């Protein structure tokens, strides 16, 4: 019996290793999305579907150690779905980085998803390139009903006793709290895409007029602003002010909050450690989020009423934001791939 068990394990291992190519596949670009609604093609899309269909990610690669099967096209573009939340994102990207089928040492990573947007910064349907990715989960917290009267929030940085206590550096360091992406690469990506025309709809135009901020009323556009990543889906004007203050605090005043996502610090954490192991280049990472909804209530509506309306696929700009993430992101991915003789060894604009 022991012999049969050992033989079975040997044969199973042989089958697994037989799937690993003799030479790893060199990947030029990894498109990182966070969710898909149903099938990868042919139905109501999530963040993945437009990339699969329009970039012809036709080769399906089993990926049981991650959230969702991978897809590859003939040009070396690899698509991945991380799953929702920082934990799934971190686990999926770490599994990808250690997959022996791929050579990711020269690959560019383009995170392309949807988000809520600060109406002070932009409008629904807009696409946002970020320089700073800031974690909104790692903290102490006191319920708002019990905070001291002179506190603006019950959220306290790790290792601190009061909100926004100085000096900022926490006892535990900055690891996992703030990620500063390569500014030269972000400059290049923004310059390449800033004039792209984005989809607009009557529903979006109507919703925009319900916000007083000038930026919120603009037709969709491509902008730069920073990203607060937190697995709690927060909403409302008071939480929005916390997000602005938190990003300013954690970046020493250098970052300006624009969009809220849920996974990006998990993705960046794994990529940082993979870079430390020599498996990826952390200077080749871009994060693009397109605004599916405002992160707070419109005028004459409470935060609770607004949150009740804010459900996936019911966002005011759900479909246009999916299109914007692809429409802007693919220009960068296609440029990197088309110029691989240069971009393989030299990061654009650096």
C-alpha positions as CSV (number, residue, x, y, z in Angstrom):
1,X,0.0,0.0,0.0
2,X,2.8,2.4,0.9
3,X,4.5,1.6,-2.4
4,X,1.3,2.4,-4.4
5,X,0.8,5.6,-2.5
6,X,4.4,6.7,-3.2
7,X,4.0,5.7,-6.9
8,X,0.8,7.8,-7.1
9,X,2.5,10.8,-5.6
10,X,5.4,10.4,-8.0
11,X,3.1,10.2,-11.0
12,X,1.1,13.2,-9.8
13,X,4.2,15.3,-9.3
14,X,5.4,14.3,-12.8
15,X,2.2,15.4,-14.3
16,X,2.4,18.8,-12.5
17,X,6.0,19.4,-13.6
18,X,5.2,18.2,-17.1
19,X,3.0,21.3,-17.4
20,X,6.0,23.6,-16.7
21,X,7.7,24.6,-20.0
22,X,11.4,23.9,-20.3
23,X,11.9,27.7,-20.7
24,X,9.5,30.0,-18.8
25,X,7.3,32.2,-20.9
26,X,8.5,35.7,-20.9
27,X,5.7,38.0,-20.0
28,X,5.7,41.5,-21.3
29,X,2.7,42.9,-19.4
30,X,0.4,41.6,-16.6
31,X,-3.1,43.1,-16.5
32,X,-4.3,42.9,-12.9
33,X,-8.1,43.0,-12.5
34,X,-10.0,42.3,-9.3
35,X,-13.4,40.7,-10.2
36,X,-15.4,39.2,-12.9
37,X,-19.2,38.8,-12.7
38,X,-19.9,35.6,-14.6
39,X,-18.0,34.1,-17.5
40,X,-14.9,35.7,-18.9
41,X,-16.6,36.5,-22.2
42,X,-20.1,37.0,-23.6
43,X,-22.2,38.1,-20.6
44,X,-22.4,41.1,-18.3
45,X,-18.8,42.2,-17.8
46,X,-16.7,42.7,-14.7
47,X,-13.3,44.2,-14.7
48,X,-11.7,41.3,-16.7
49,X,-14.0,40.8,-19.6
50,X,-13.1,43.7,-21.8
51,X,-9.5,42.8,-21.5
52,X,-10.2,39.2,-22.4
53,X,-12.3,40.0,-25.4
54,X,-10.4,43.0,-26.8
55,X,-6.8,42.0,-26.1
56,X,-7.6,38.4,-27.3
57,X,-6.5,36.7,-24.1
58,X,-7.5,33.4,-25.7
59,X,-5.2,30.9,-24.0
60,X,-6.6,29.7,-20.7
61,X,-3.9,28.6,-18.1
62,X,-5.1,26.7,-15.0
63,X,-4.2,28.6,-11.9
64,X,-5.6,26.6,-8.9
65,X,-3.2,28.3,-6.4
66,X,-4.8,31.6,-7.2
67,X,-8.3,33.0,-7.4
68,X,-9.1,32.5,-11.1
69,X,-7.6,30.9,-14.1
70,X,-5.1,33.0,-16.0
71,X,-5.3,34.1,-19.7
72,X,-2.5,34.8,-22.1
73,X,-2.4,36.3,-25.6
74,X,0.1,35.7,-28.4
75,X,1.9,39.0,-27.7
76,X,2.9,38.1,-24.1
77,X,0.1,39.9,-22.2
78,X,-1.1,37.9,-19.2
79,X,-4.4,38.6,-17.5
80,X,-5.1,37.8,-13.8
81,X,-8.2,38.2,-11.6
82,X,-7.1,38.6,-7.9
83,X,-10.5,38.4,-6.2
84,X,-12.0,41.1,-4.0
85,X,-10.1,42.4,-1.0
86,X,-6.5,42.8,0.0
87,X,-6.1,39.3,1.3
88,X,-7.2,37.6,-2.0
89,X,-5.1,40.1,-4.0
90,X,-2.0,39.5,-2.0
91,X,-2.3,35.7,-2.1
92,X,-3.1,35.6,-5.9
93,X,-0.2,37.9,-6.9
94,X,2.3,36.1,-4.7
95,X,1.2,32.8,-6.3
96,X,1.6,34.3,-9.7
97,X,5.1,35.6,-8.9
98,X,6.2,32.2,-7.8
99,X,4.7,30.3,-10.7
100,X,7.6,28.6,-12.6
101,X,5.7,28.8,-15.9
102,X,6.5,32.5,-16.2
103,X,9.4,34.8,-16.4
104,X,8.1,38.1,-14.9
105,X,11.5,39.8,-14.4
106,X,10.9,42.3,-17.2
107,X,7.1,42.4,-17.0
108,X,5.1,45.6,-16.5
109,X,2.1,45.3,-14.1
110,X,-1.0,47.4,-14.9
111,X,-3.7,47.3,-12.3
112,X,-7.0,48.2,-14.0
113,X,-10.2,48.4,-12.0
114,X,-13.1,50.6,-10.9
115,X,-13.4,52.7,-7.8
116,X,-15.3,55.4,-6.0
117,X,-14.1,59.0,-6.6
118,X,-13.9,62.1,-4.5
119,X,-16.1,64.7,-6.3
120,X,-13.6,67.3,-5.4
121,X,-11.1,65.6,-7.7
122,X,-13.1,64.2,-10.6
123,X,-16.3,62.9,-12.1
124,X,-17.8,59.5,-12.6
125,X,-16.5,57.7,-15.7
126,X,-13.1,59.4,-15.2
127,X,-9.8,57.4,-15.1
128,X,-7.2,58.0,-12.5
129,X,-3.5,57.2,-12.5
130,X,-2.0,57.1,-9.0
131,X,1.4,57.9,-7.6
132,X,0.7,56.9,-4.1
133,X,-1.2,53.8,-2.9
134,X,-2.1,54.2,0.8
135,X,-3.5,51.5,3.1
136,X,-6.7,52.3,4.9
137,X,-7.0,49.2,7.0
138,X,-3.8,49.1,9.2
139,X,-4.8,51.3,12.2
140,X,-6.3,51.5,15.6
141,X,-9.9,52.4,15.8
142,X,-12.4,53.7,18.5
143,X,-16.1,53.7,17.7
144,X,-17.2,57.2,16.7
145,X,-19.7,57.3,19.6
146,X,-16.8,57.1,22.1
147,X,-14.1,59.3,20.6
148,X,-13.0,62.4,22.5
149,X,-14.8,65.6,21.5
150,X,-11.7,67.2,20.1
151,X,-10.9,64.2,17.8
152,X,-11.9,64.4,14.1
153,X,-12.0,60.6,13.7
154,X,-11.8,57.5,15.8
155,X,-9.1,56.2,13.4
156,X,-5.6,56.3,14.9
157,X,-2.3,55.3,13.1
158,X,-0.6,52.2,14.3
159,X,1.8,52.9,17.2
160,X,0.1,56.2,17.9
161,X,-2.3,57.4,20.6
162,X,-4.2,60.1,18.8
163,X,-5.4,60.7,15.2
164,X,-2.6,62.2,12.9
165,X,-0.1,62.2,15.7
166,X,3.3,63.5,14.8
167,X,6.0,62.4,14.0
168,X,4.2,60.3,11.5
169,X,6.6,57.3,11.3
170,X,4.9,54.4,13.2
171,X,6.7,52.1,15.5
172,X,6.2,49.4,12.9
173,X,7.6,51.4,10.0
174,X,5.9,52.1,6.8
175,X,6.0,48.6,5.3
176,X,2.5,47.9,3.9
177,X,1.1,51.3,4.6
178,X,2.4,53.6,1.8
179,X,3.6,52.6,-1.7
180,X,5.1,55.3,-4.0
181,X,5.0,54.1,-7.6
182,X,7.7,55.0,-10.1
183,X,6.9,58.7,-10.9
184,X,8.7,58.6,-14.3
185,X,6.5,55.7,-15.4
186,X,3.4,57.3,-14.1
187,X,4.3,60.5,-15.9
188,X,4.7,58.6,-19.1
189,X,1.5,56.7,-18.8
190,X,-0.5,59.8,-18.0
191,X,1.1,61.8,-20.8
192,X,0.2,59.0,-23.2
193,X,-3.4,58.9,-22.2
194,X,-4.5,62.2,-20.8
195,X,-6.4,63.3,-23.9
196,X,-8.3,60.1,-24.5
197,X,-12.1,60.7,-24.8
198,X,-14.1,58.6,-22.4
199,X,-17.7,57.5,-22.5
200,X,-20.5,59.7,-21.2
201,X,-24.2,58.9,-20.8
202,X,-27.4,60.9,-19.9
203,X,-27.6,59.1,-16.6
204,X,-24.1,60.2,-15.7
205,X,-24.7,63.8,-16.8
206,X,-27.8,63.9,-14.5
207,X,-25.9,62.5,-11.6
208,X,-23.0,64.9,-12.0
209,X,-25.4,67.9,-11.7
210,X,-26.4,66.7,-8.2
211,X,-22.9,67.5,-6.8
212,X,-21.7,71.1,-6.3
213,X,-18.0,70.5,-6.9
214,X,-16.7,71.8,-10.2
215,X,-14.6,68.7,-10.8
216,X,-17.6,66.5,-10.2
217,X,-19.6,68.2,-12.9
218,X,-17.0,67.7,-15.6
219,X,-17.5,65.1,-18.4
220,X,-15.2,62.0,-17.8
221,X,-11.5,62.7,-18.1
222,X,-8.1,61.2,-17.4
223,X,-6.4,62.6,-14.3
224,X,-3.8,61.9,-11.6
225,X,-4.7,61.4,-8.0
226,X,-3.9,59.1,-5.2
227,X,-5.5,55.8,-4.1
228,X,-6.8,54.8,-0.7
229,X,-6.9,51.0,-0.5
230,X,-9.2,49.5,2.2
231,X,-11.1,46.3,2.3
232,X,-14.0,48.0,4.1
233,X,-16.3,49.6,1.5
234,X,-16.8,53.0,3.3
235,X,-19.1,55.8,2.0
236,X,-20.2,59.3,2.9
237,X,-18.9,62.9,3.3
238,X,-17.4,62.4,6.7
239,X,-15.5,59.3,5.6
240,X,-14.4,61.1,2.5
241,X,-12.8,63.8,4.7
242,X,-11.1,61.1,6.7
243,X,-9.7,59.6,3.4
244,X,-8.4,63.0,2.4
245,X,-6.7,63.6,5.8
246,X,-5.4,60.0,6.0
247,X,-3.7,60.1,2.6
248,X,-2.2,63.6,3.4
249,X,-0.9,62.3,6.8
250,X,0.5,59.0,5.5
251,X,2.3,60.6,2.6
252,X,3.7,63.6,4.6
253,X,1.5,65.9,2.6
254,X,2.7,64.7,-0.8
255,X,-0.3,62.7,-1.8
256,X,-3.8,63.9,-2.7
257,X,-6.7,61.4,-2.2
258,X,-8.8,60.9,-5.4
259,X,-10.1,57.3,-5.5
260,X,-10.9,54.4,-3.2
261,X,-10.2,50.8,-4.1
262,X,-10.1,47.6,-2.1
263,X,-7.1,45.5,-3.2
264,X,-4.2,47.6,-4.3
265,X,-2.1,47.5,-1.1
266,X,-2.4,43.8,-1.1
267,X,-1.2,43.6,-4.7
268,X,1.7,46.1,-4.0
269,X,2.7,44.2,-0.8
270,X,3.2,41.0,-2.8
271,X,5.0,42.7,-5.7
272,X,7.3,44.4,-3.2
273,X,8.4,41.1,-1.7
274,X,8.6,39.4,-5.1
275,X,10.9,42.3,-6.2
276,X,13.0,41.7,-3.1
277,X,13.4,38.1,-4.3
278,X,14.4,39.2,-7.8
279,X,11.2,37.9,-9.5
280,X,9.7,41.2,-10.6
281,X,10.7,44.8,-11.0
282,X,8.7,47.0,-8.6
283,X,9.6,50.1,-10.7
284,X,7.3,48.7,-13.5
285,X,4.0,48.9,-11.7
286,X,1.1,51.2,-12.6
287,X,-2.3,51.5,-10.9
288,X,-5.3,52.8,-12.9
289,X,-8.8,53.1,-11.4
290,X,-11.9,54.3,-13.2
291,X,-14.7,56.0,-11.3
292,X,-17.9,53.9,-11.2
293,X,-19.5,56.1,-8.4
294,X,-18.9,59.0,-6.1
295,X,-17.6,58.1,-2.7
296,X,-20.3,60.1,-0.9
297,X,-23.9,61.1,-1.0
298,X,-25.3,63.7,-3.4
299,X,-27.1,66.8,-2.1
300,X,-30.4,66.2,-0.1
301,X,-29.6,62.5,0.4
302,X,-28.1,60.9,3.5
303,X,-25.0,58.7,3.5
304,X,-27.1,55.7,4.4
305,X,-29.6,56.3,1.5
306,X,-26.7,56.8,-0.9
307,X,-25.0,53.6,0.2
308,X,-28.2,51.7,-0.3
309,X,-28.1,52.8,-3.9
310,X,-24.4,52.0,-4.3
311,X,-24.3,48.3,-5.3
312,X,-22.1,46.7,-7.9
313,X,-23.6,46.8,-11.4
314,X,-26.0,49.5,-10.1
315,X,-23.3,52.2,-10.0
316,X,-24.1,55.4,-12.0
317,X,-21.2,54.7,-14.3
318,X,-20.6,51.0,-13.9
319,X,-20.3,50.1,-17.6
320,X,-18.6,53.3,-18.7
321,X,-16.0,52.9,-15.9
322,X,-15.2,49.4,-17.1
323,X,-14.8,50.7,-20.6
324,X,-12.6,53.6,-19.3
325,X,-10.3,51.2,-17.4
326,X,-9.7,49.3,-20.6
327,X,-9.8,52.3,-23.0
328,X,-7.1,54.1,-21.1
329,X,-5.1,51.0,-19.8
330,X,-4.8,49.2,-23.1
331,X,-3.1,52.2,-24.7
332,X,-0.3,51.8,-22.2
333,X,-0.1,48.0,-22.4
334,X,-0.1,48.1,-26.2
335,X,2.6,50.7,-26.3
336,X,4.8,48.7,-24.0
337,X,4.3,45.5,-26.1
338,X,4.8,47.3,-29.4
339,X,8.1,48.8,-28.3
340,X,9.4,45.7,-26.5
341,X,12.8,46.0,-28.2
342,X,13.2,49.2,-26.1
343,X,10.8,48.7,-23.1
344,X,12.1,45.3,-22.2
345,X,15.3,46.7,-20.8
346,X,14.5,50.4,-20.4
347,X,11.5,51.8,-18.5
348,X,9.8,54.5,-20.6
349,X,10.7,58.1,-19.8
350,X,13.3,57.0,-17.2
